[in-house]
Amino acid sequence: MATRGFVSGLSIVFSAIILTVYILHKTHKPFLHSSPNPEQPDEKIWPELELNWRLVLATVIGFLGSAFGTVGGVGGGGIFVSMLTLIVGFDAKSAAALSKCMIMGASASSVWYNLRVPHPCREAPIIDYDLALLFQPMLMVGITLGVTLSVVFPYWLITILIILLFSGTSLRSFFKAIDMWKEETIMKKEVKRPKEFVNSRGELLIDGYEPLIPKEEKTPMQIFRFNLCWKMLTALIVVWAAFLALQIIKNGLVICSTSYWVVTIIQFPVALVVFGYECVKLYKESKKRKTTGNPDSVCEAAIDWTAPNLMFCAFCGILGGTVGGLLGSGGGFILGPLLLEIGVMPQVASATATFVMMFSSSLSVVEFYLLKRFPIPHALYLMAVSVMAGFWGQFFIRRLIAFLQRASLIVFILSAVIFVSALTMGVIGVDKSIRMIHNHEFMGFLEFCSS
């Protein structure tokens, strides 16, 4: 299976780099260590919020990054962090916190817009709640692991992982977009009447024809109510609240104390209970459809929901969360491409990934607020820009897709956003690593409890 090969390749590269560097760390300490300076405090750099060319340029970049990032379902965190450090002048940690605020604003507005959009080709919500509930707990567990590793790993190693993982994911998404573009071109040539691709509501029809019995026109409010599945939404909110409570409790404890590790470990059974419930549900639905001869897919995905595939999804969720927590970019950079890999339609993949990202980013924002990691005026301003960008991006791109009859545009945008993030974060990482070498700063692995 191509999906397994791709994700397995990423995980092998990820593990090989870490193992190689760790061996070098143990055997060649003079090479990996410069003069340690543990007494150097983390300096907060918070520029004043004032109208100047830096703020105007940051607004434009933030608007475009939010618009295209939410359409691709990846958020654009890599672009935001680079913009906030290089242009506005924030320190790295404050920039990461403000980036989460922007992702939350853009994803929330995108979710609100998507709730008012019908499914492109069937009578189902545009957001796949089952997939969201399947991946959300694993992503949150992965984020916890990733944040822990980010404390231990040296900065230059994180930079290498950013360049390799983001470049590989971007390249894979780009080739997938090209394949989809070719399929859409063939489909357009086979259809005699091009207008059959778009129905009276401007929806892109994958099968290329209107049904013999026209679908009943729904009002925006009816579409909104249909897309809003309260039962599944309540379950997702409960999971979000449980993880938030555990994180708040953990932040008030002494690092590496017994109570600290107890609260940390509790997150795993909470996630496994939710994930296990959704696994059993999907497995039963898939088995029932096979026995009745129903060819329809479960959860929009092309894969069969067997036990090995469900465990594979759990691994991908943890990997995506770990990468997101480690690199400070959010799990969207893995979840968005992953949903496309398992056969989810681009429109549904974008809406679902953005929906999940809204929960994970809001969790981080609450934590950062309690830790006083970002200035409120900048956060409110940038969130307002991201909210408007989220609406504009969804509106413009969906109209463009309906006009050009090319759903592959979403995948091209996803690939471009990941590539730009890899480029900007890679440049910043290389520059900072070089400065650390010149300043003879400590560049080896750190102990979690002492750091």
C-alpha positions in Angstrom: 0.0 0.0 0.0 1.4 3.4 -1.1 0.3 5.1 2.0 2.1 2.7 4.3 5.3 3.0 2.2 5.2 6.7 2.4 4.6 7.0 6.2 7.0 4.1 6.9 9.7 6.0 4.9 9.1 9.1 7.0 9.2 7.2 10.3 12.4 5.3 9.2 14.1 8.6 8.3 13.0 10.2 11.5 14.3 7.3 13.6 17.5 6.9 11.7 18.5 10.5 12.1 17.7 10.5 15.8 19.6 7.2 16.4 22.7 8.3 14.4 22.9 11.7 16.2 22.4 10.0 19.6 25.3 7.6 18.9 27.5 10.5 17.8 26.5 12.3 20.9 27.7 9.5 23.1 30.9 8.7 21.1 32.0 12.2 20.0 31.0 14.6 22.7 33.5 17.3 21.7 32.0 17.5 18.3 28.4 17.8 19.5 29.1 20.0 22.5 30.3 23.5 22.7 30.6 25.4 25.9 27.3 25.0 27.7 25.7 28.0 29.1 22.7 26.8 31.2 22.6 30.1 33.1 21.4 32.0 30.0 17.8 32.9 30.6 15.0 32.8 27.9 14.6 36.4 26.9 11.1 37.6 25.9 11.1 40.0 23.0 7.7 41.6 22.5 7.7 44.6 20.1 5.1 47.3 20.5 1.9 47.1 18.4 2.3 50.1 16.2 1.5 50.9 12.6 4.7 50.6 10.5 6.0 48.7 7.5 6.7 45.6 9.6 3.2 45.3 10.8 1.8 45.9 7.3 4.0 43.3 5.7 3.3 40.8 8.5 -0.5 41.5 8.0 -0.2 40.7 4.3 1.8 37.5 4.8 -0.4 36.4 7.7 -3.5 36.9 5.7 -2.3 35.0 2.7 -0.7 32.3 4.9 -3.9 31.8 6.9 -6.1 31.8 3.7 -4.1 29.2 1.8 -3.1 27.2 4.9 -6.6 26.6 6.0 -7.7 25.6 2.5 -4.9 23.0 2.4 -5.8 21.9 5.9 -2.3 22.5 7.3 -2.7 25.8 9.1 0.5 27.6 8.0 2.3 27.5 11.3 5.7 27.3 9.6 5.1 30.5 7.7 3.7 32.4 10.8 6.7 31.5 13.0 9.2 32.7 10.4 7.2 35.9 9.7 6.9 36.8 13.4 10.6 36.3 14.1 12.1 37.7 11.0 9.8 40.6 10.2 8.0 41.6 13.5 10.9 40.7 15.8 9.5 38.3 18.4 11.6 35.7 20.1 11.1 32.1 18.9 8.9 30.9 21.8 6.6 33.9 21.7 6.4 33.6 17.9 5.3 29.9 18.2 2.6 30.9 20.8 1.3 33.7 18.5 1.4 31.3 15.6 -1.0 29.0 17.4 -3.3 32.0 18.0 -3.4 32.7 14.3 -4.0 29.0 13.4 -6.9 28.9 15.9 -8.5 32.0 14.4 -8.1 30.9 10.8 -9.3 27.3 11.5 -12.3 28.5 13.6 -13.5 30.8 10.8 -12.9 28.0 8.2 -14.9 25.5 10.2 -17.7 28.1 10.5 -17.7 28.5 6.7 -17.5 24.8 6.0 -20.5 24.2 8.2 -22.5 26.2 5.7 -21.2 24.3 2.7 -22.9 21.0 1.4 -21.0 17.9 0.6 -19.7 18.0 -3.0 -21.3 14.8 -4.2 -23.3 13.0 -1.5 -25.8 13.4 1.3 -23.3 13.6 4.1 -21.7 16.3 6.3 -18.7 18.0 4.7 -16.8 17.4 8.0 -16.1 13.7 8.6 -16.6 13.5 12.4 -15.6 9.8 12.6 -12.2 10.5 11.2 -11.9 13.6 13.4 -12.7 11.5 16.5 -10.3 8.7 15.3 -7.3 11.0 14.9 -7.8 13.7 17.5 -6.9 11.7 20.7 -3.8 10.2 19.0 -2.7 13.6 17.8 -2.9 15.0 21.3 -0.9 12.2 22.7 1.6 12.7 20.0 1.8 16.4 20.7 2.6 15.7 24.3 5.5 13.4 23.2 6.7 15.9 20.7 6.8 18.8 23.2 8.9 16.6 25.5 11.3 15.7 22.7 11.6 19.4 21.7 13.0 20.1 25.1 15.6 17.3 24.8 16.6 17.6 21.1 19.2 20.1 20.0 18.0 23.0 17.7 20.1 21.9 14.7 18.6 18.4 14.8 15.0 19.8 14.8 16.0 21.9 11.8 17.2 18.8 9.9 13.9 17.1 10.7 11.9 20.1 9.5 13.7 20.1 6.1 13.5 16.4 5.5 10.0 15.7 6.7 8.3 18.8 5.3 10.2 18.4 1.9 9.1 14.8 1.7 5.5 15.5 2.6 5.4 18.4 0.1 6.8 16.4 -2.7 4.4 13.5 -2.1 1.4 15.8 -2.1 2.6 17.5 -5.2 2.8 14.3 -7.2 -0.6 13.3 -5.9 -2.0 16.6 -7.1 -0.5 16.0 -10.5 -2.2 12.6 -10.7 -5.5 14.1 -9.6 -5.2 16.8 -12.2 -4.6 14.2 -15.0 -7.6 12.2 -13.8 -9.8 15.4 -13.8 -8.6 16.2 -17.3 -9.6 12.8 -18.6 -12.9 13.0 -16.9 -13.6 16.4 -18.4 -12.8 15.1 -21.9 -15.2 12.1 -21.5 -18.1 14.3 -20.5 -19.9 15.8 -23.4 -21.5 18.7 -21.5 -19.0 20.4 -19.2 -21.8 22.1 -17.2 -22.7 18.7 -15.8 -19.7 19.0 -13.5 -21.3 21.8 -11.5 -24.9 21.7 -10.3 -27.2 24.6 -9.6 -25.7 25.2 -6.2 -22.1 25.5 -7.6 -21.1 22.1 -6.1 -18.4 20.0 -7.8 -19.8 16.7 -8.8 -17.2 13.9 -8.7 -19.4 11.5 -10.8 -19.9 14.2 -13.4 -23.7 14.1 -13.7 -26.8 15.4 -11.9 -29.1 12.7 -10.5 -32.3 11.9 -12.4 -34.3 13.1 -9.4 -33.0 16.5 -8.5 -31.9 17.0 -4.9 -34.0 19.1 -2.7 -32.6 22.6 -2.4 -31.6 23.4 1.1 -31.4 26.7 2.8 -28.1 27.8 4.4 -29.5 27.1 7.8 -30.6 23.6 6.8 -27.2 22.9 5.5 -25.7 24.2 8.7 -27.9 22.0 10.9 -27.2 19.0 8.7 -23.4 19.5 8.9 -23.5 20.0 12.7 -23.5 16.5 14.3 -24.1 17.3 18.0 -23.4 13.8 19.3 -19.9 13.6 17.7 -19.2 17.2 18.4 -19.9 16.7 22.1 -17.5 13.7 22.2 -14.8 15.8 20.6 -15.3 18.7 23.1 -15.2 16.2 26.0 -11.9 14.8 24.8 -10.6 18.4 24.3 -11.7 19.4 27.8 -10.1 16.3 29.4 -6.7 17.0 27.8 -6.9 20.7 28.6 -7.6 19.9 32.3 -4.7 17.5 32.4 -2.4 20.0 30.8 -3.4 22.7 33.3 -2.9 20.4 36.2 0.5 19.3 34.8 1.7 22.9 34.3 1.2 23.5 38.0 3.3 20.6 39.2 7.0 20.2 39.7 8.8 18.8 36.6 9.6 15.1 36.9 7.9 14.7 40.3 5.8 11.6 40.9 2.5 13.6 40.5 3.8 15.1 37.2 4.4 11.7 35.7 1.1 10.3 36.9 -0.8 13.2 35.2 1.3 12.7 32.1 0.6 9.0 31.9 -3.1 9.4 32.5 -3.4 11.1 29.0 -2.6 7.8 27.3 -5.5 5.7 28.7 -7.9 8.6 28.0 -6.8 8.7 24.4 -6.9 5.0 24.0 -10.5 4.7 25.3 -11.7 7.2 22.8 -9.6 5.8 20.0 -10.7 2.2 20.8 -14.4 3.2 20.8 -14.1 4.8 17.4 -12.1 1.8 16.1 -14.8 -0.7 17.2 -17.5 1.5 15.5 -15.6 1.8 12.2 -14.7 -1.9 12.2 -18.3 -3.0 12.7 -19.6 -0.6 10.1 -17.1 -1.8 7.6 -17.8 -5.4 8.3 -21.6 -4.8 8.0 -21.2 -3.1 4.6 -19.2 -6.0 3.3 -21.7 -8.6 4.4 -24.6 -6.7 2.8 -22.6 -6.0 -0.4 -22.7 -2.3 0.1 -19.8 -0.8 -2.0 -19.9 2.6 -0.3 -16.8 3.6 1.6 -16.8 4.2 5.3 -15.6 7.7 6.5 -15.0 8.8 2.9 -11.7 6.8 2.9 -10.8 4.2 0.3 -9.1 1.8 2.7 -10.8 -1.0 4.5 -11.2 -0.5 8.3 -9.6 -3.7 9.4 -7.6 -4.1 12.6 -4.2 -3.6 11.0 -5.3 -0.5 9.1 -6.8 1.0 12.3 -3.5 0.4 14.2 -1.7 2.0 11.3 -3.9 5.1 11.6 -3.1 5.2 15.3 0.6 5.1 14.5 0.1 7.9 11.9 -1.8 10.0 14.4 0.9 9.7 17.1 3.6 10.4 14.5 1.7 13.5 13.2 1.2 14.8 16.7 4.9 14.1 17.7 6.1 15.9 14.6 3.8 18.8 15.3 4.8 19.1 18.9 8.5 18.7 18.1 8.6 21.2 15.3 6.0 23.6 16.8 3.9 23.5 13.6 0.7 21.6 14.5 -0.4 18.2 13.3 -2.0 19.6 10.2 1.2 19.1 8.2 0.9 15.4 8.6 -2.9 14.9 9.0 -3.8 16.8 5.8 -1.6 14.8 3.5 -2.5 11.6 5.4 -6.2 12.0 4.8 -5.6 12.4 1.1 -3.3 9.4 1.1 -6.1 7.1 2.5 -8.5 8.2 -0.2 -10.5 11.1 1.4 -11.8 13.6 -1.1 -9.8 16.9 -1.1 -12.8 19.0 0.0 -13.6 16.7 2.9 -10.0 16.2 3.8 -9.5 20.0 4.0 -12.6 20.5 6.1 -11.9 17.6 8.5 -8.2 18.5 9.0 -9.1 22.1 9.7 -11.8 21.0 12.2 -9.3 18.8 14.1 -6.7 21.5 14.0 -9.1 24.0 15.6 -9.2 21.7 18.7 -5.5 21.1 18.9 -4.5 24.8 18.3 -7.1 26.1 20.8 -5.7 23.7 23.4 -2.2 25.1 22.9 -3.5 28.7 23.0 -5.1 28.2 26.4 -1.9 26.7 27.7 0.2 29.5 26.3 -2.2 32.1 27.8 -1.9 30.6 31.3 1.9 30.7 30.9 1.8 34.3 29.7 3.7 33.4 26.5 2.3 36.0 24.1 1.2 39.7 24.3 -2.6 40.1 24.2 -2.8 43.0 21.8 -0.7 41.3 19.1 -2.7 38.1 19.6 -6.1 39.7 19.2 -4.9 41.7 16.1 -3.4 38.7 14.4 -6.3 36.5 15.2 -8.7 39.0 13.6 -6.5 39.0 10.5 -6.6 35.2 10.4 -10.4 35.0 11.0 -11.0 37.2 7.9 -8.4 35.3 5.9 -10.0 31.9 6.8 -13.4 33.1 5.4 -11.8 34.7 2.3 -9.6 31.6 1.5 -12.5 29.1 1.8 -14.9 31.4 -0.2 -12.4 32.2 -3.0 -10.9 28.8 -3.5 -14.2 26.9 -3.4 -15.6 29.2 -6.1 -12.4 28.7 -8.1 -12.7 24.9 -7.8 -16.3 25.0 -9.0 -15.4 27.3 -11.9 -12.4 25.3 -13.1 -13.8 21.9 -12.1 -10.5 21.1 -10.4 -10.5 19.8 -6.8 -6.8 19.1 -7.2 -6.2 22.8 -6.6 -6.6 22.0 -2.8 -3.8 19.5 -3.0 -1.5 21.9 -4.9 -2.1 24.5 -2.3 -1.4 22.0 0.5 1.9 21.1 -1.2 2.9 24.7 -1.7 2.2 25.7 1.9 4.2 22.8 3.3 7.1 23.6 0.9 7.2 27.3 1.8 7.1 26.3 5.5 10.0 23.9 5.0 12.0 26.6 3.2 11.4 29.5 5.7 11.8 27.4 8.8 14.8 25.7 7.3 16.6 29.0 6.5 15.9 30.3 10.0 17.0 27.0 11.6 20.3 26.9 9.7 21.0 30.6 10.4 20.4 30.1 14.1 22.5 26.9 14.3 25.4 28.7 12.6 25.2 31.6 15.1 25.1 29.1 18.0 28.3 27.5 16.7 30.0 30.9 16.4 28.9 31.8 19.9 30.1 28.4 21.3 26.7 27.6 22.7 25.7 24.2 23.9 24.5 22.0 21.0 24.0 18.6 22.4 21.1 16.6 23.8 19.6 17.9 27.0 18.3 16.1 30.0 14.5 16.6 30.3 14.3 17.1 34.0 17.3 19.4 34.3 16.3 21.6 31.4 
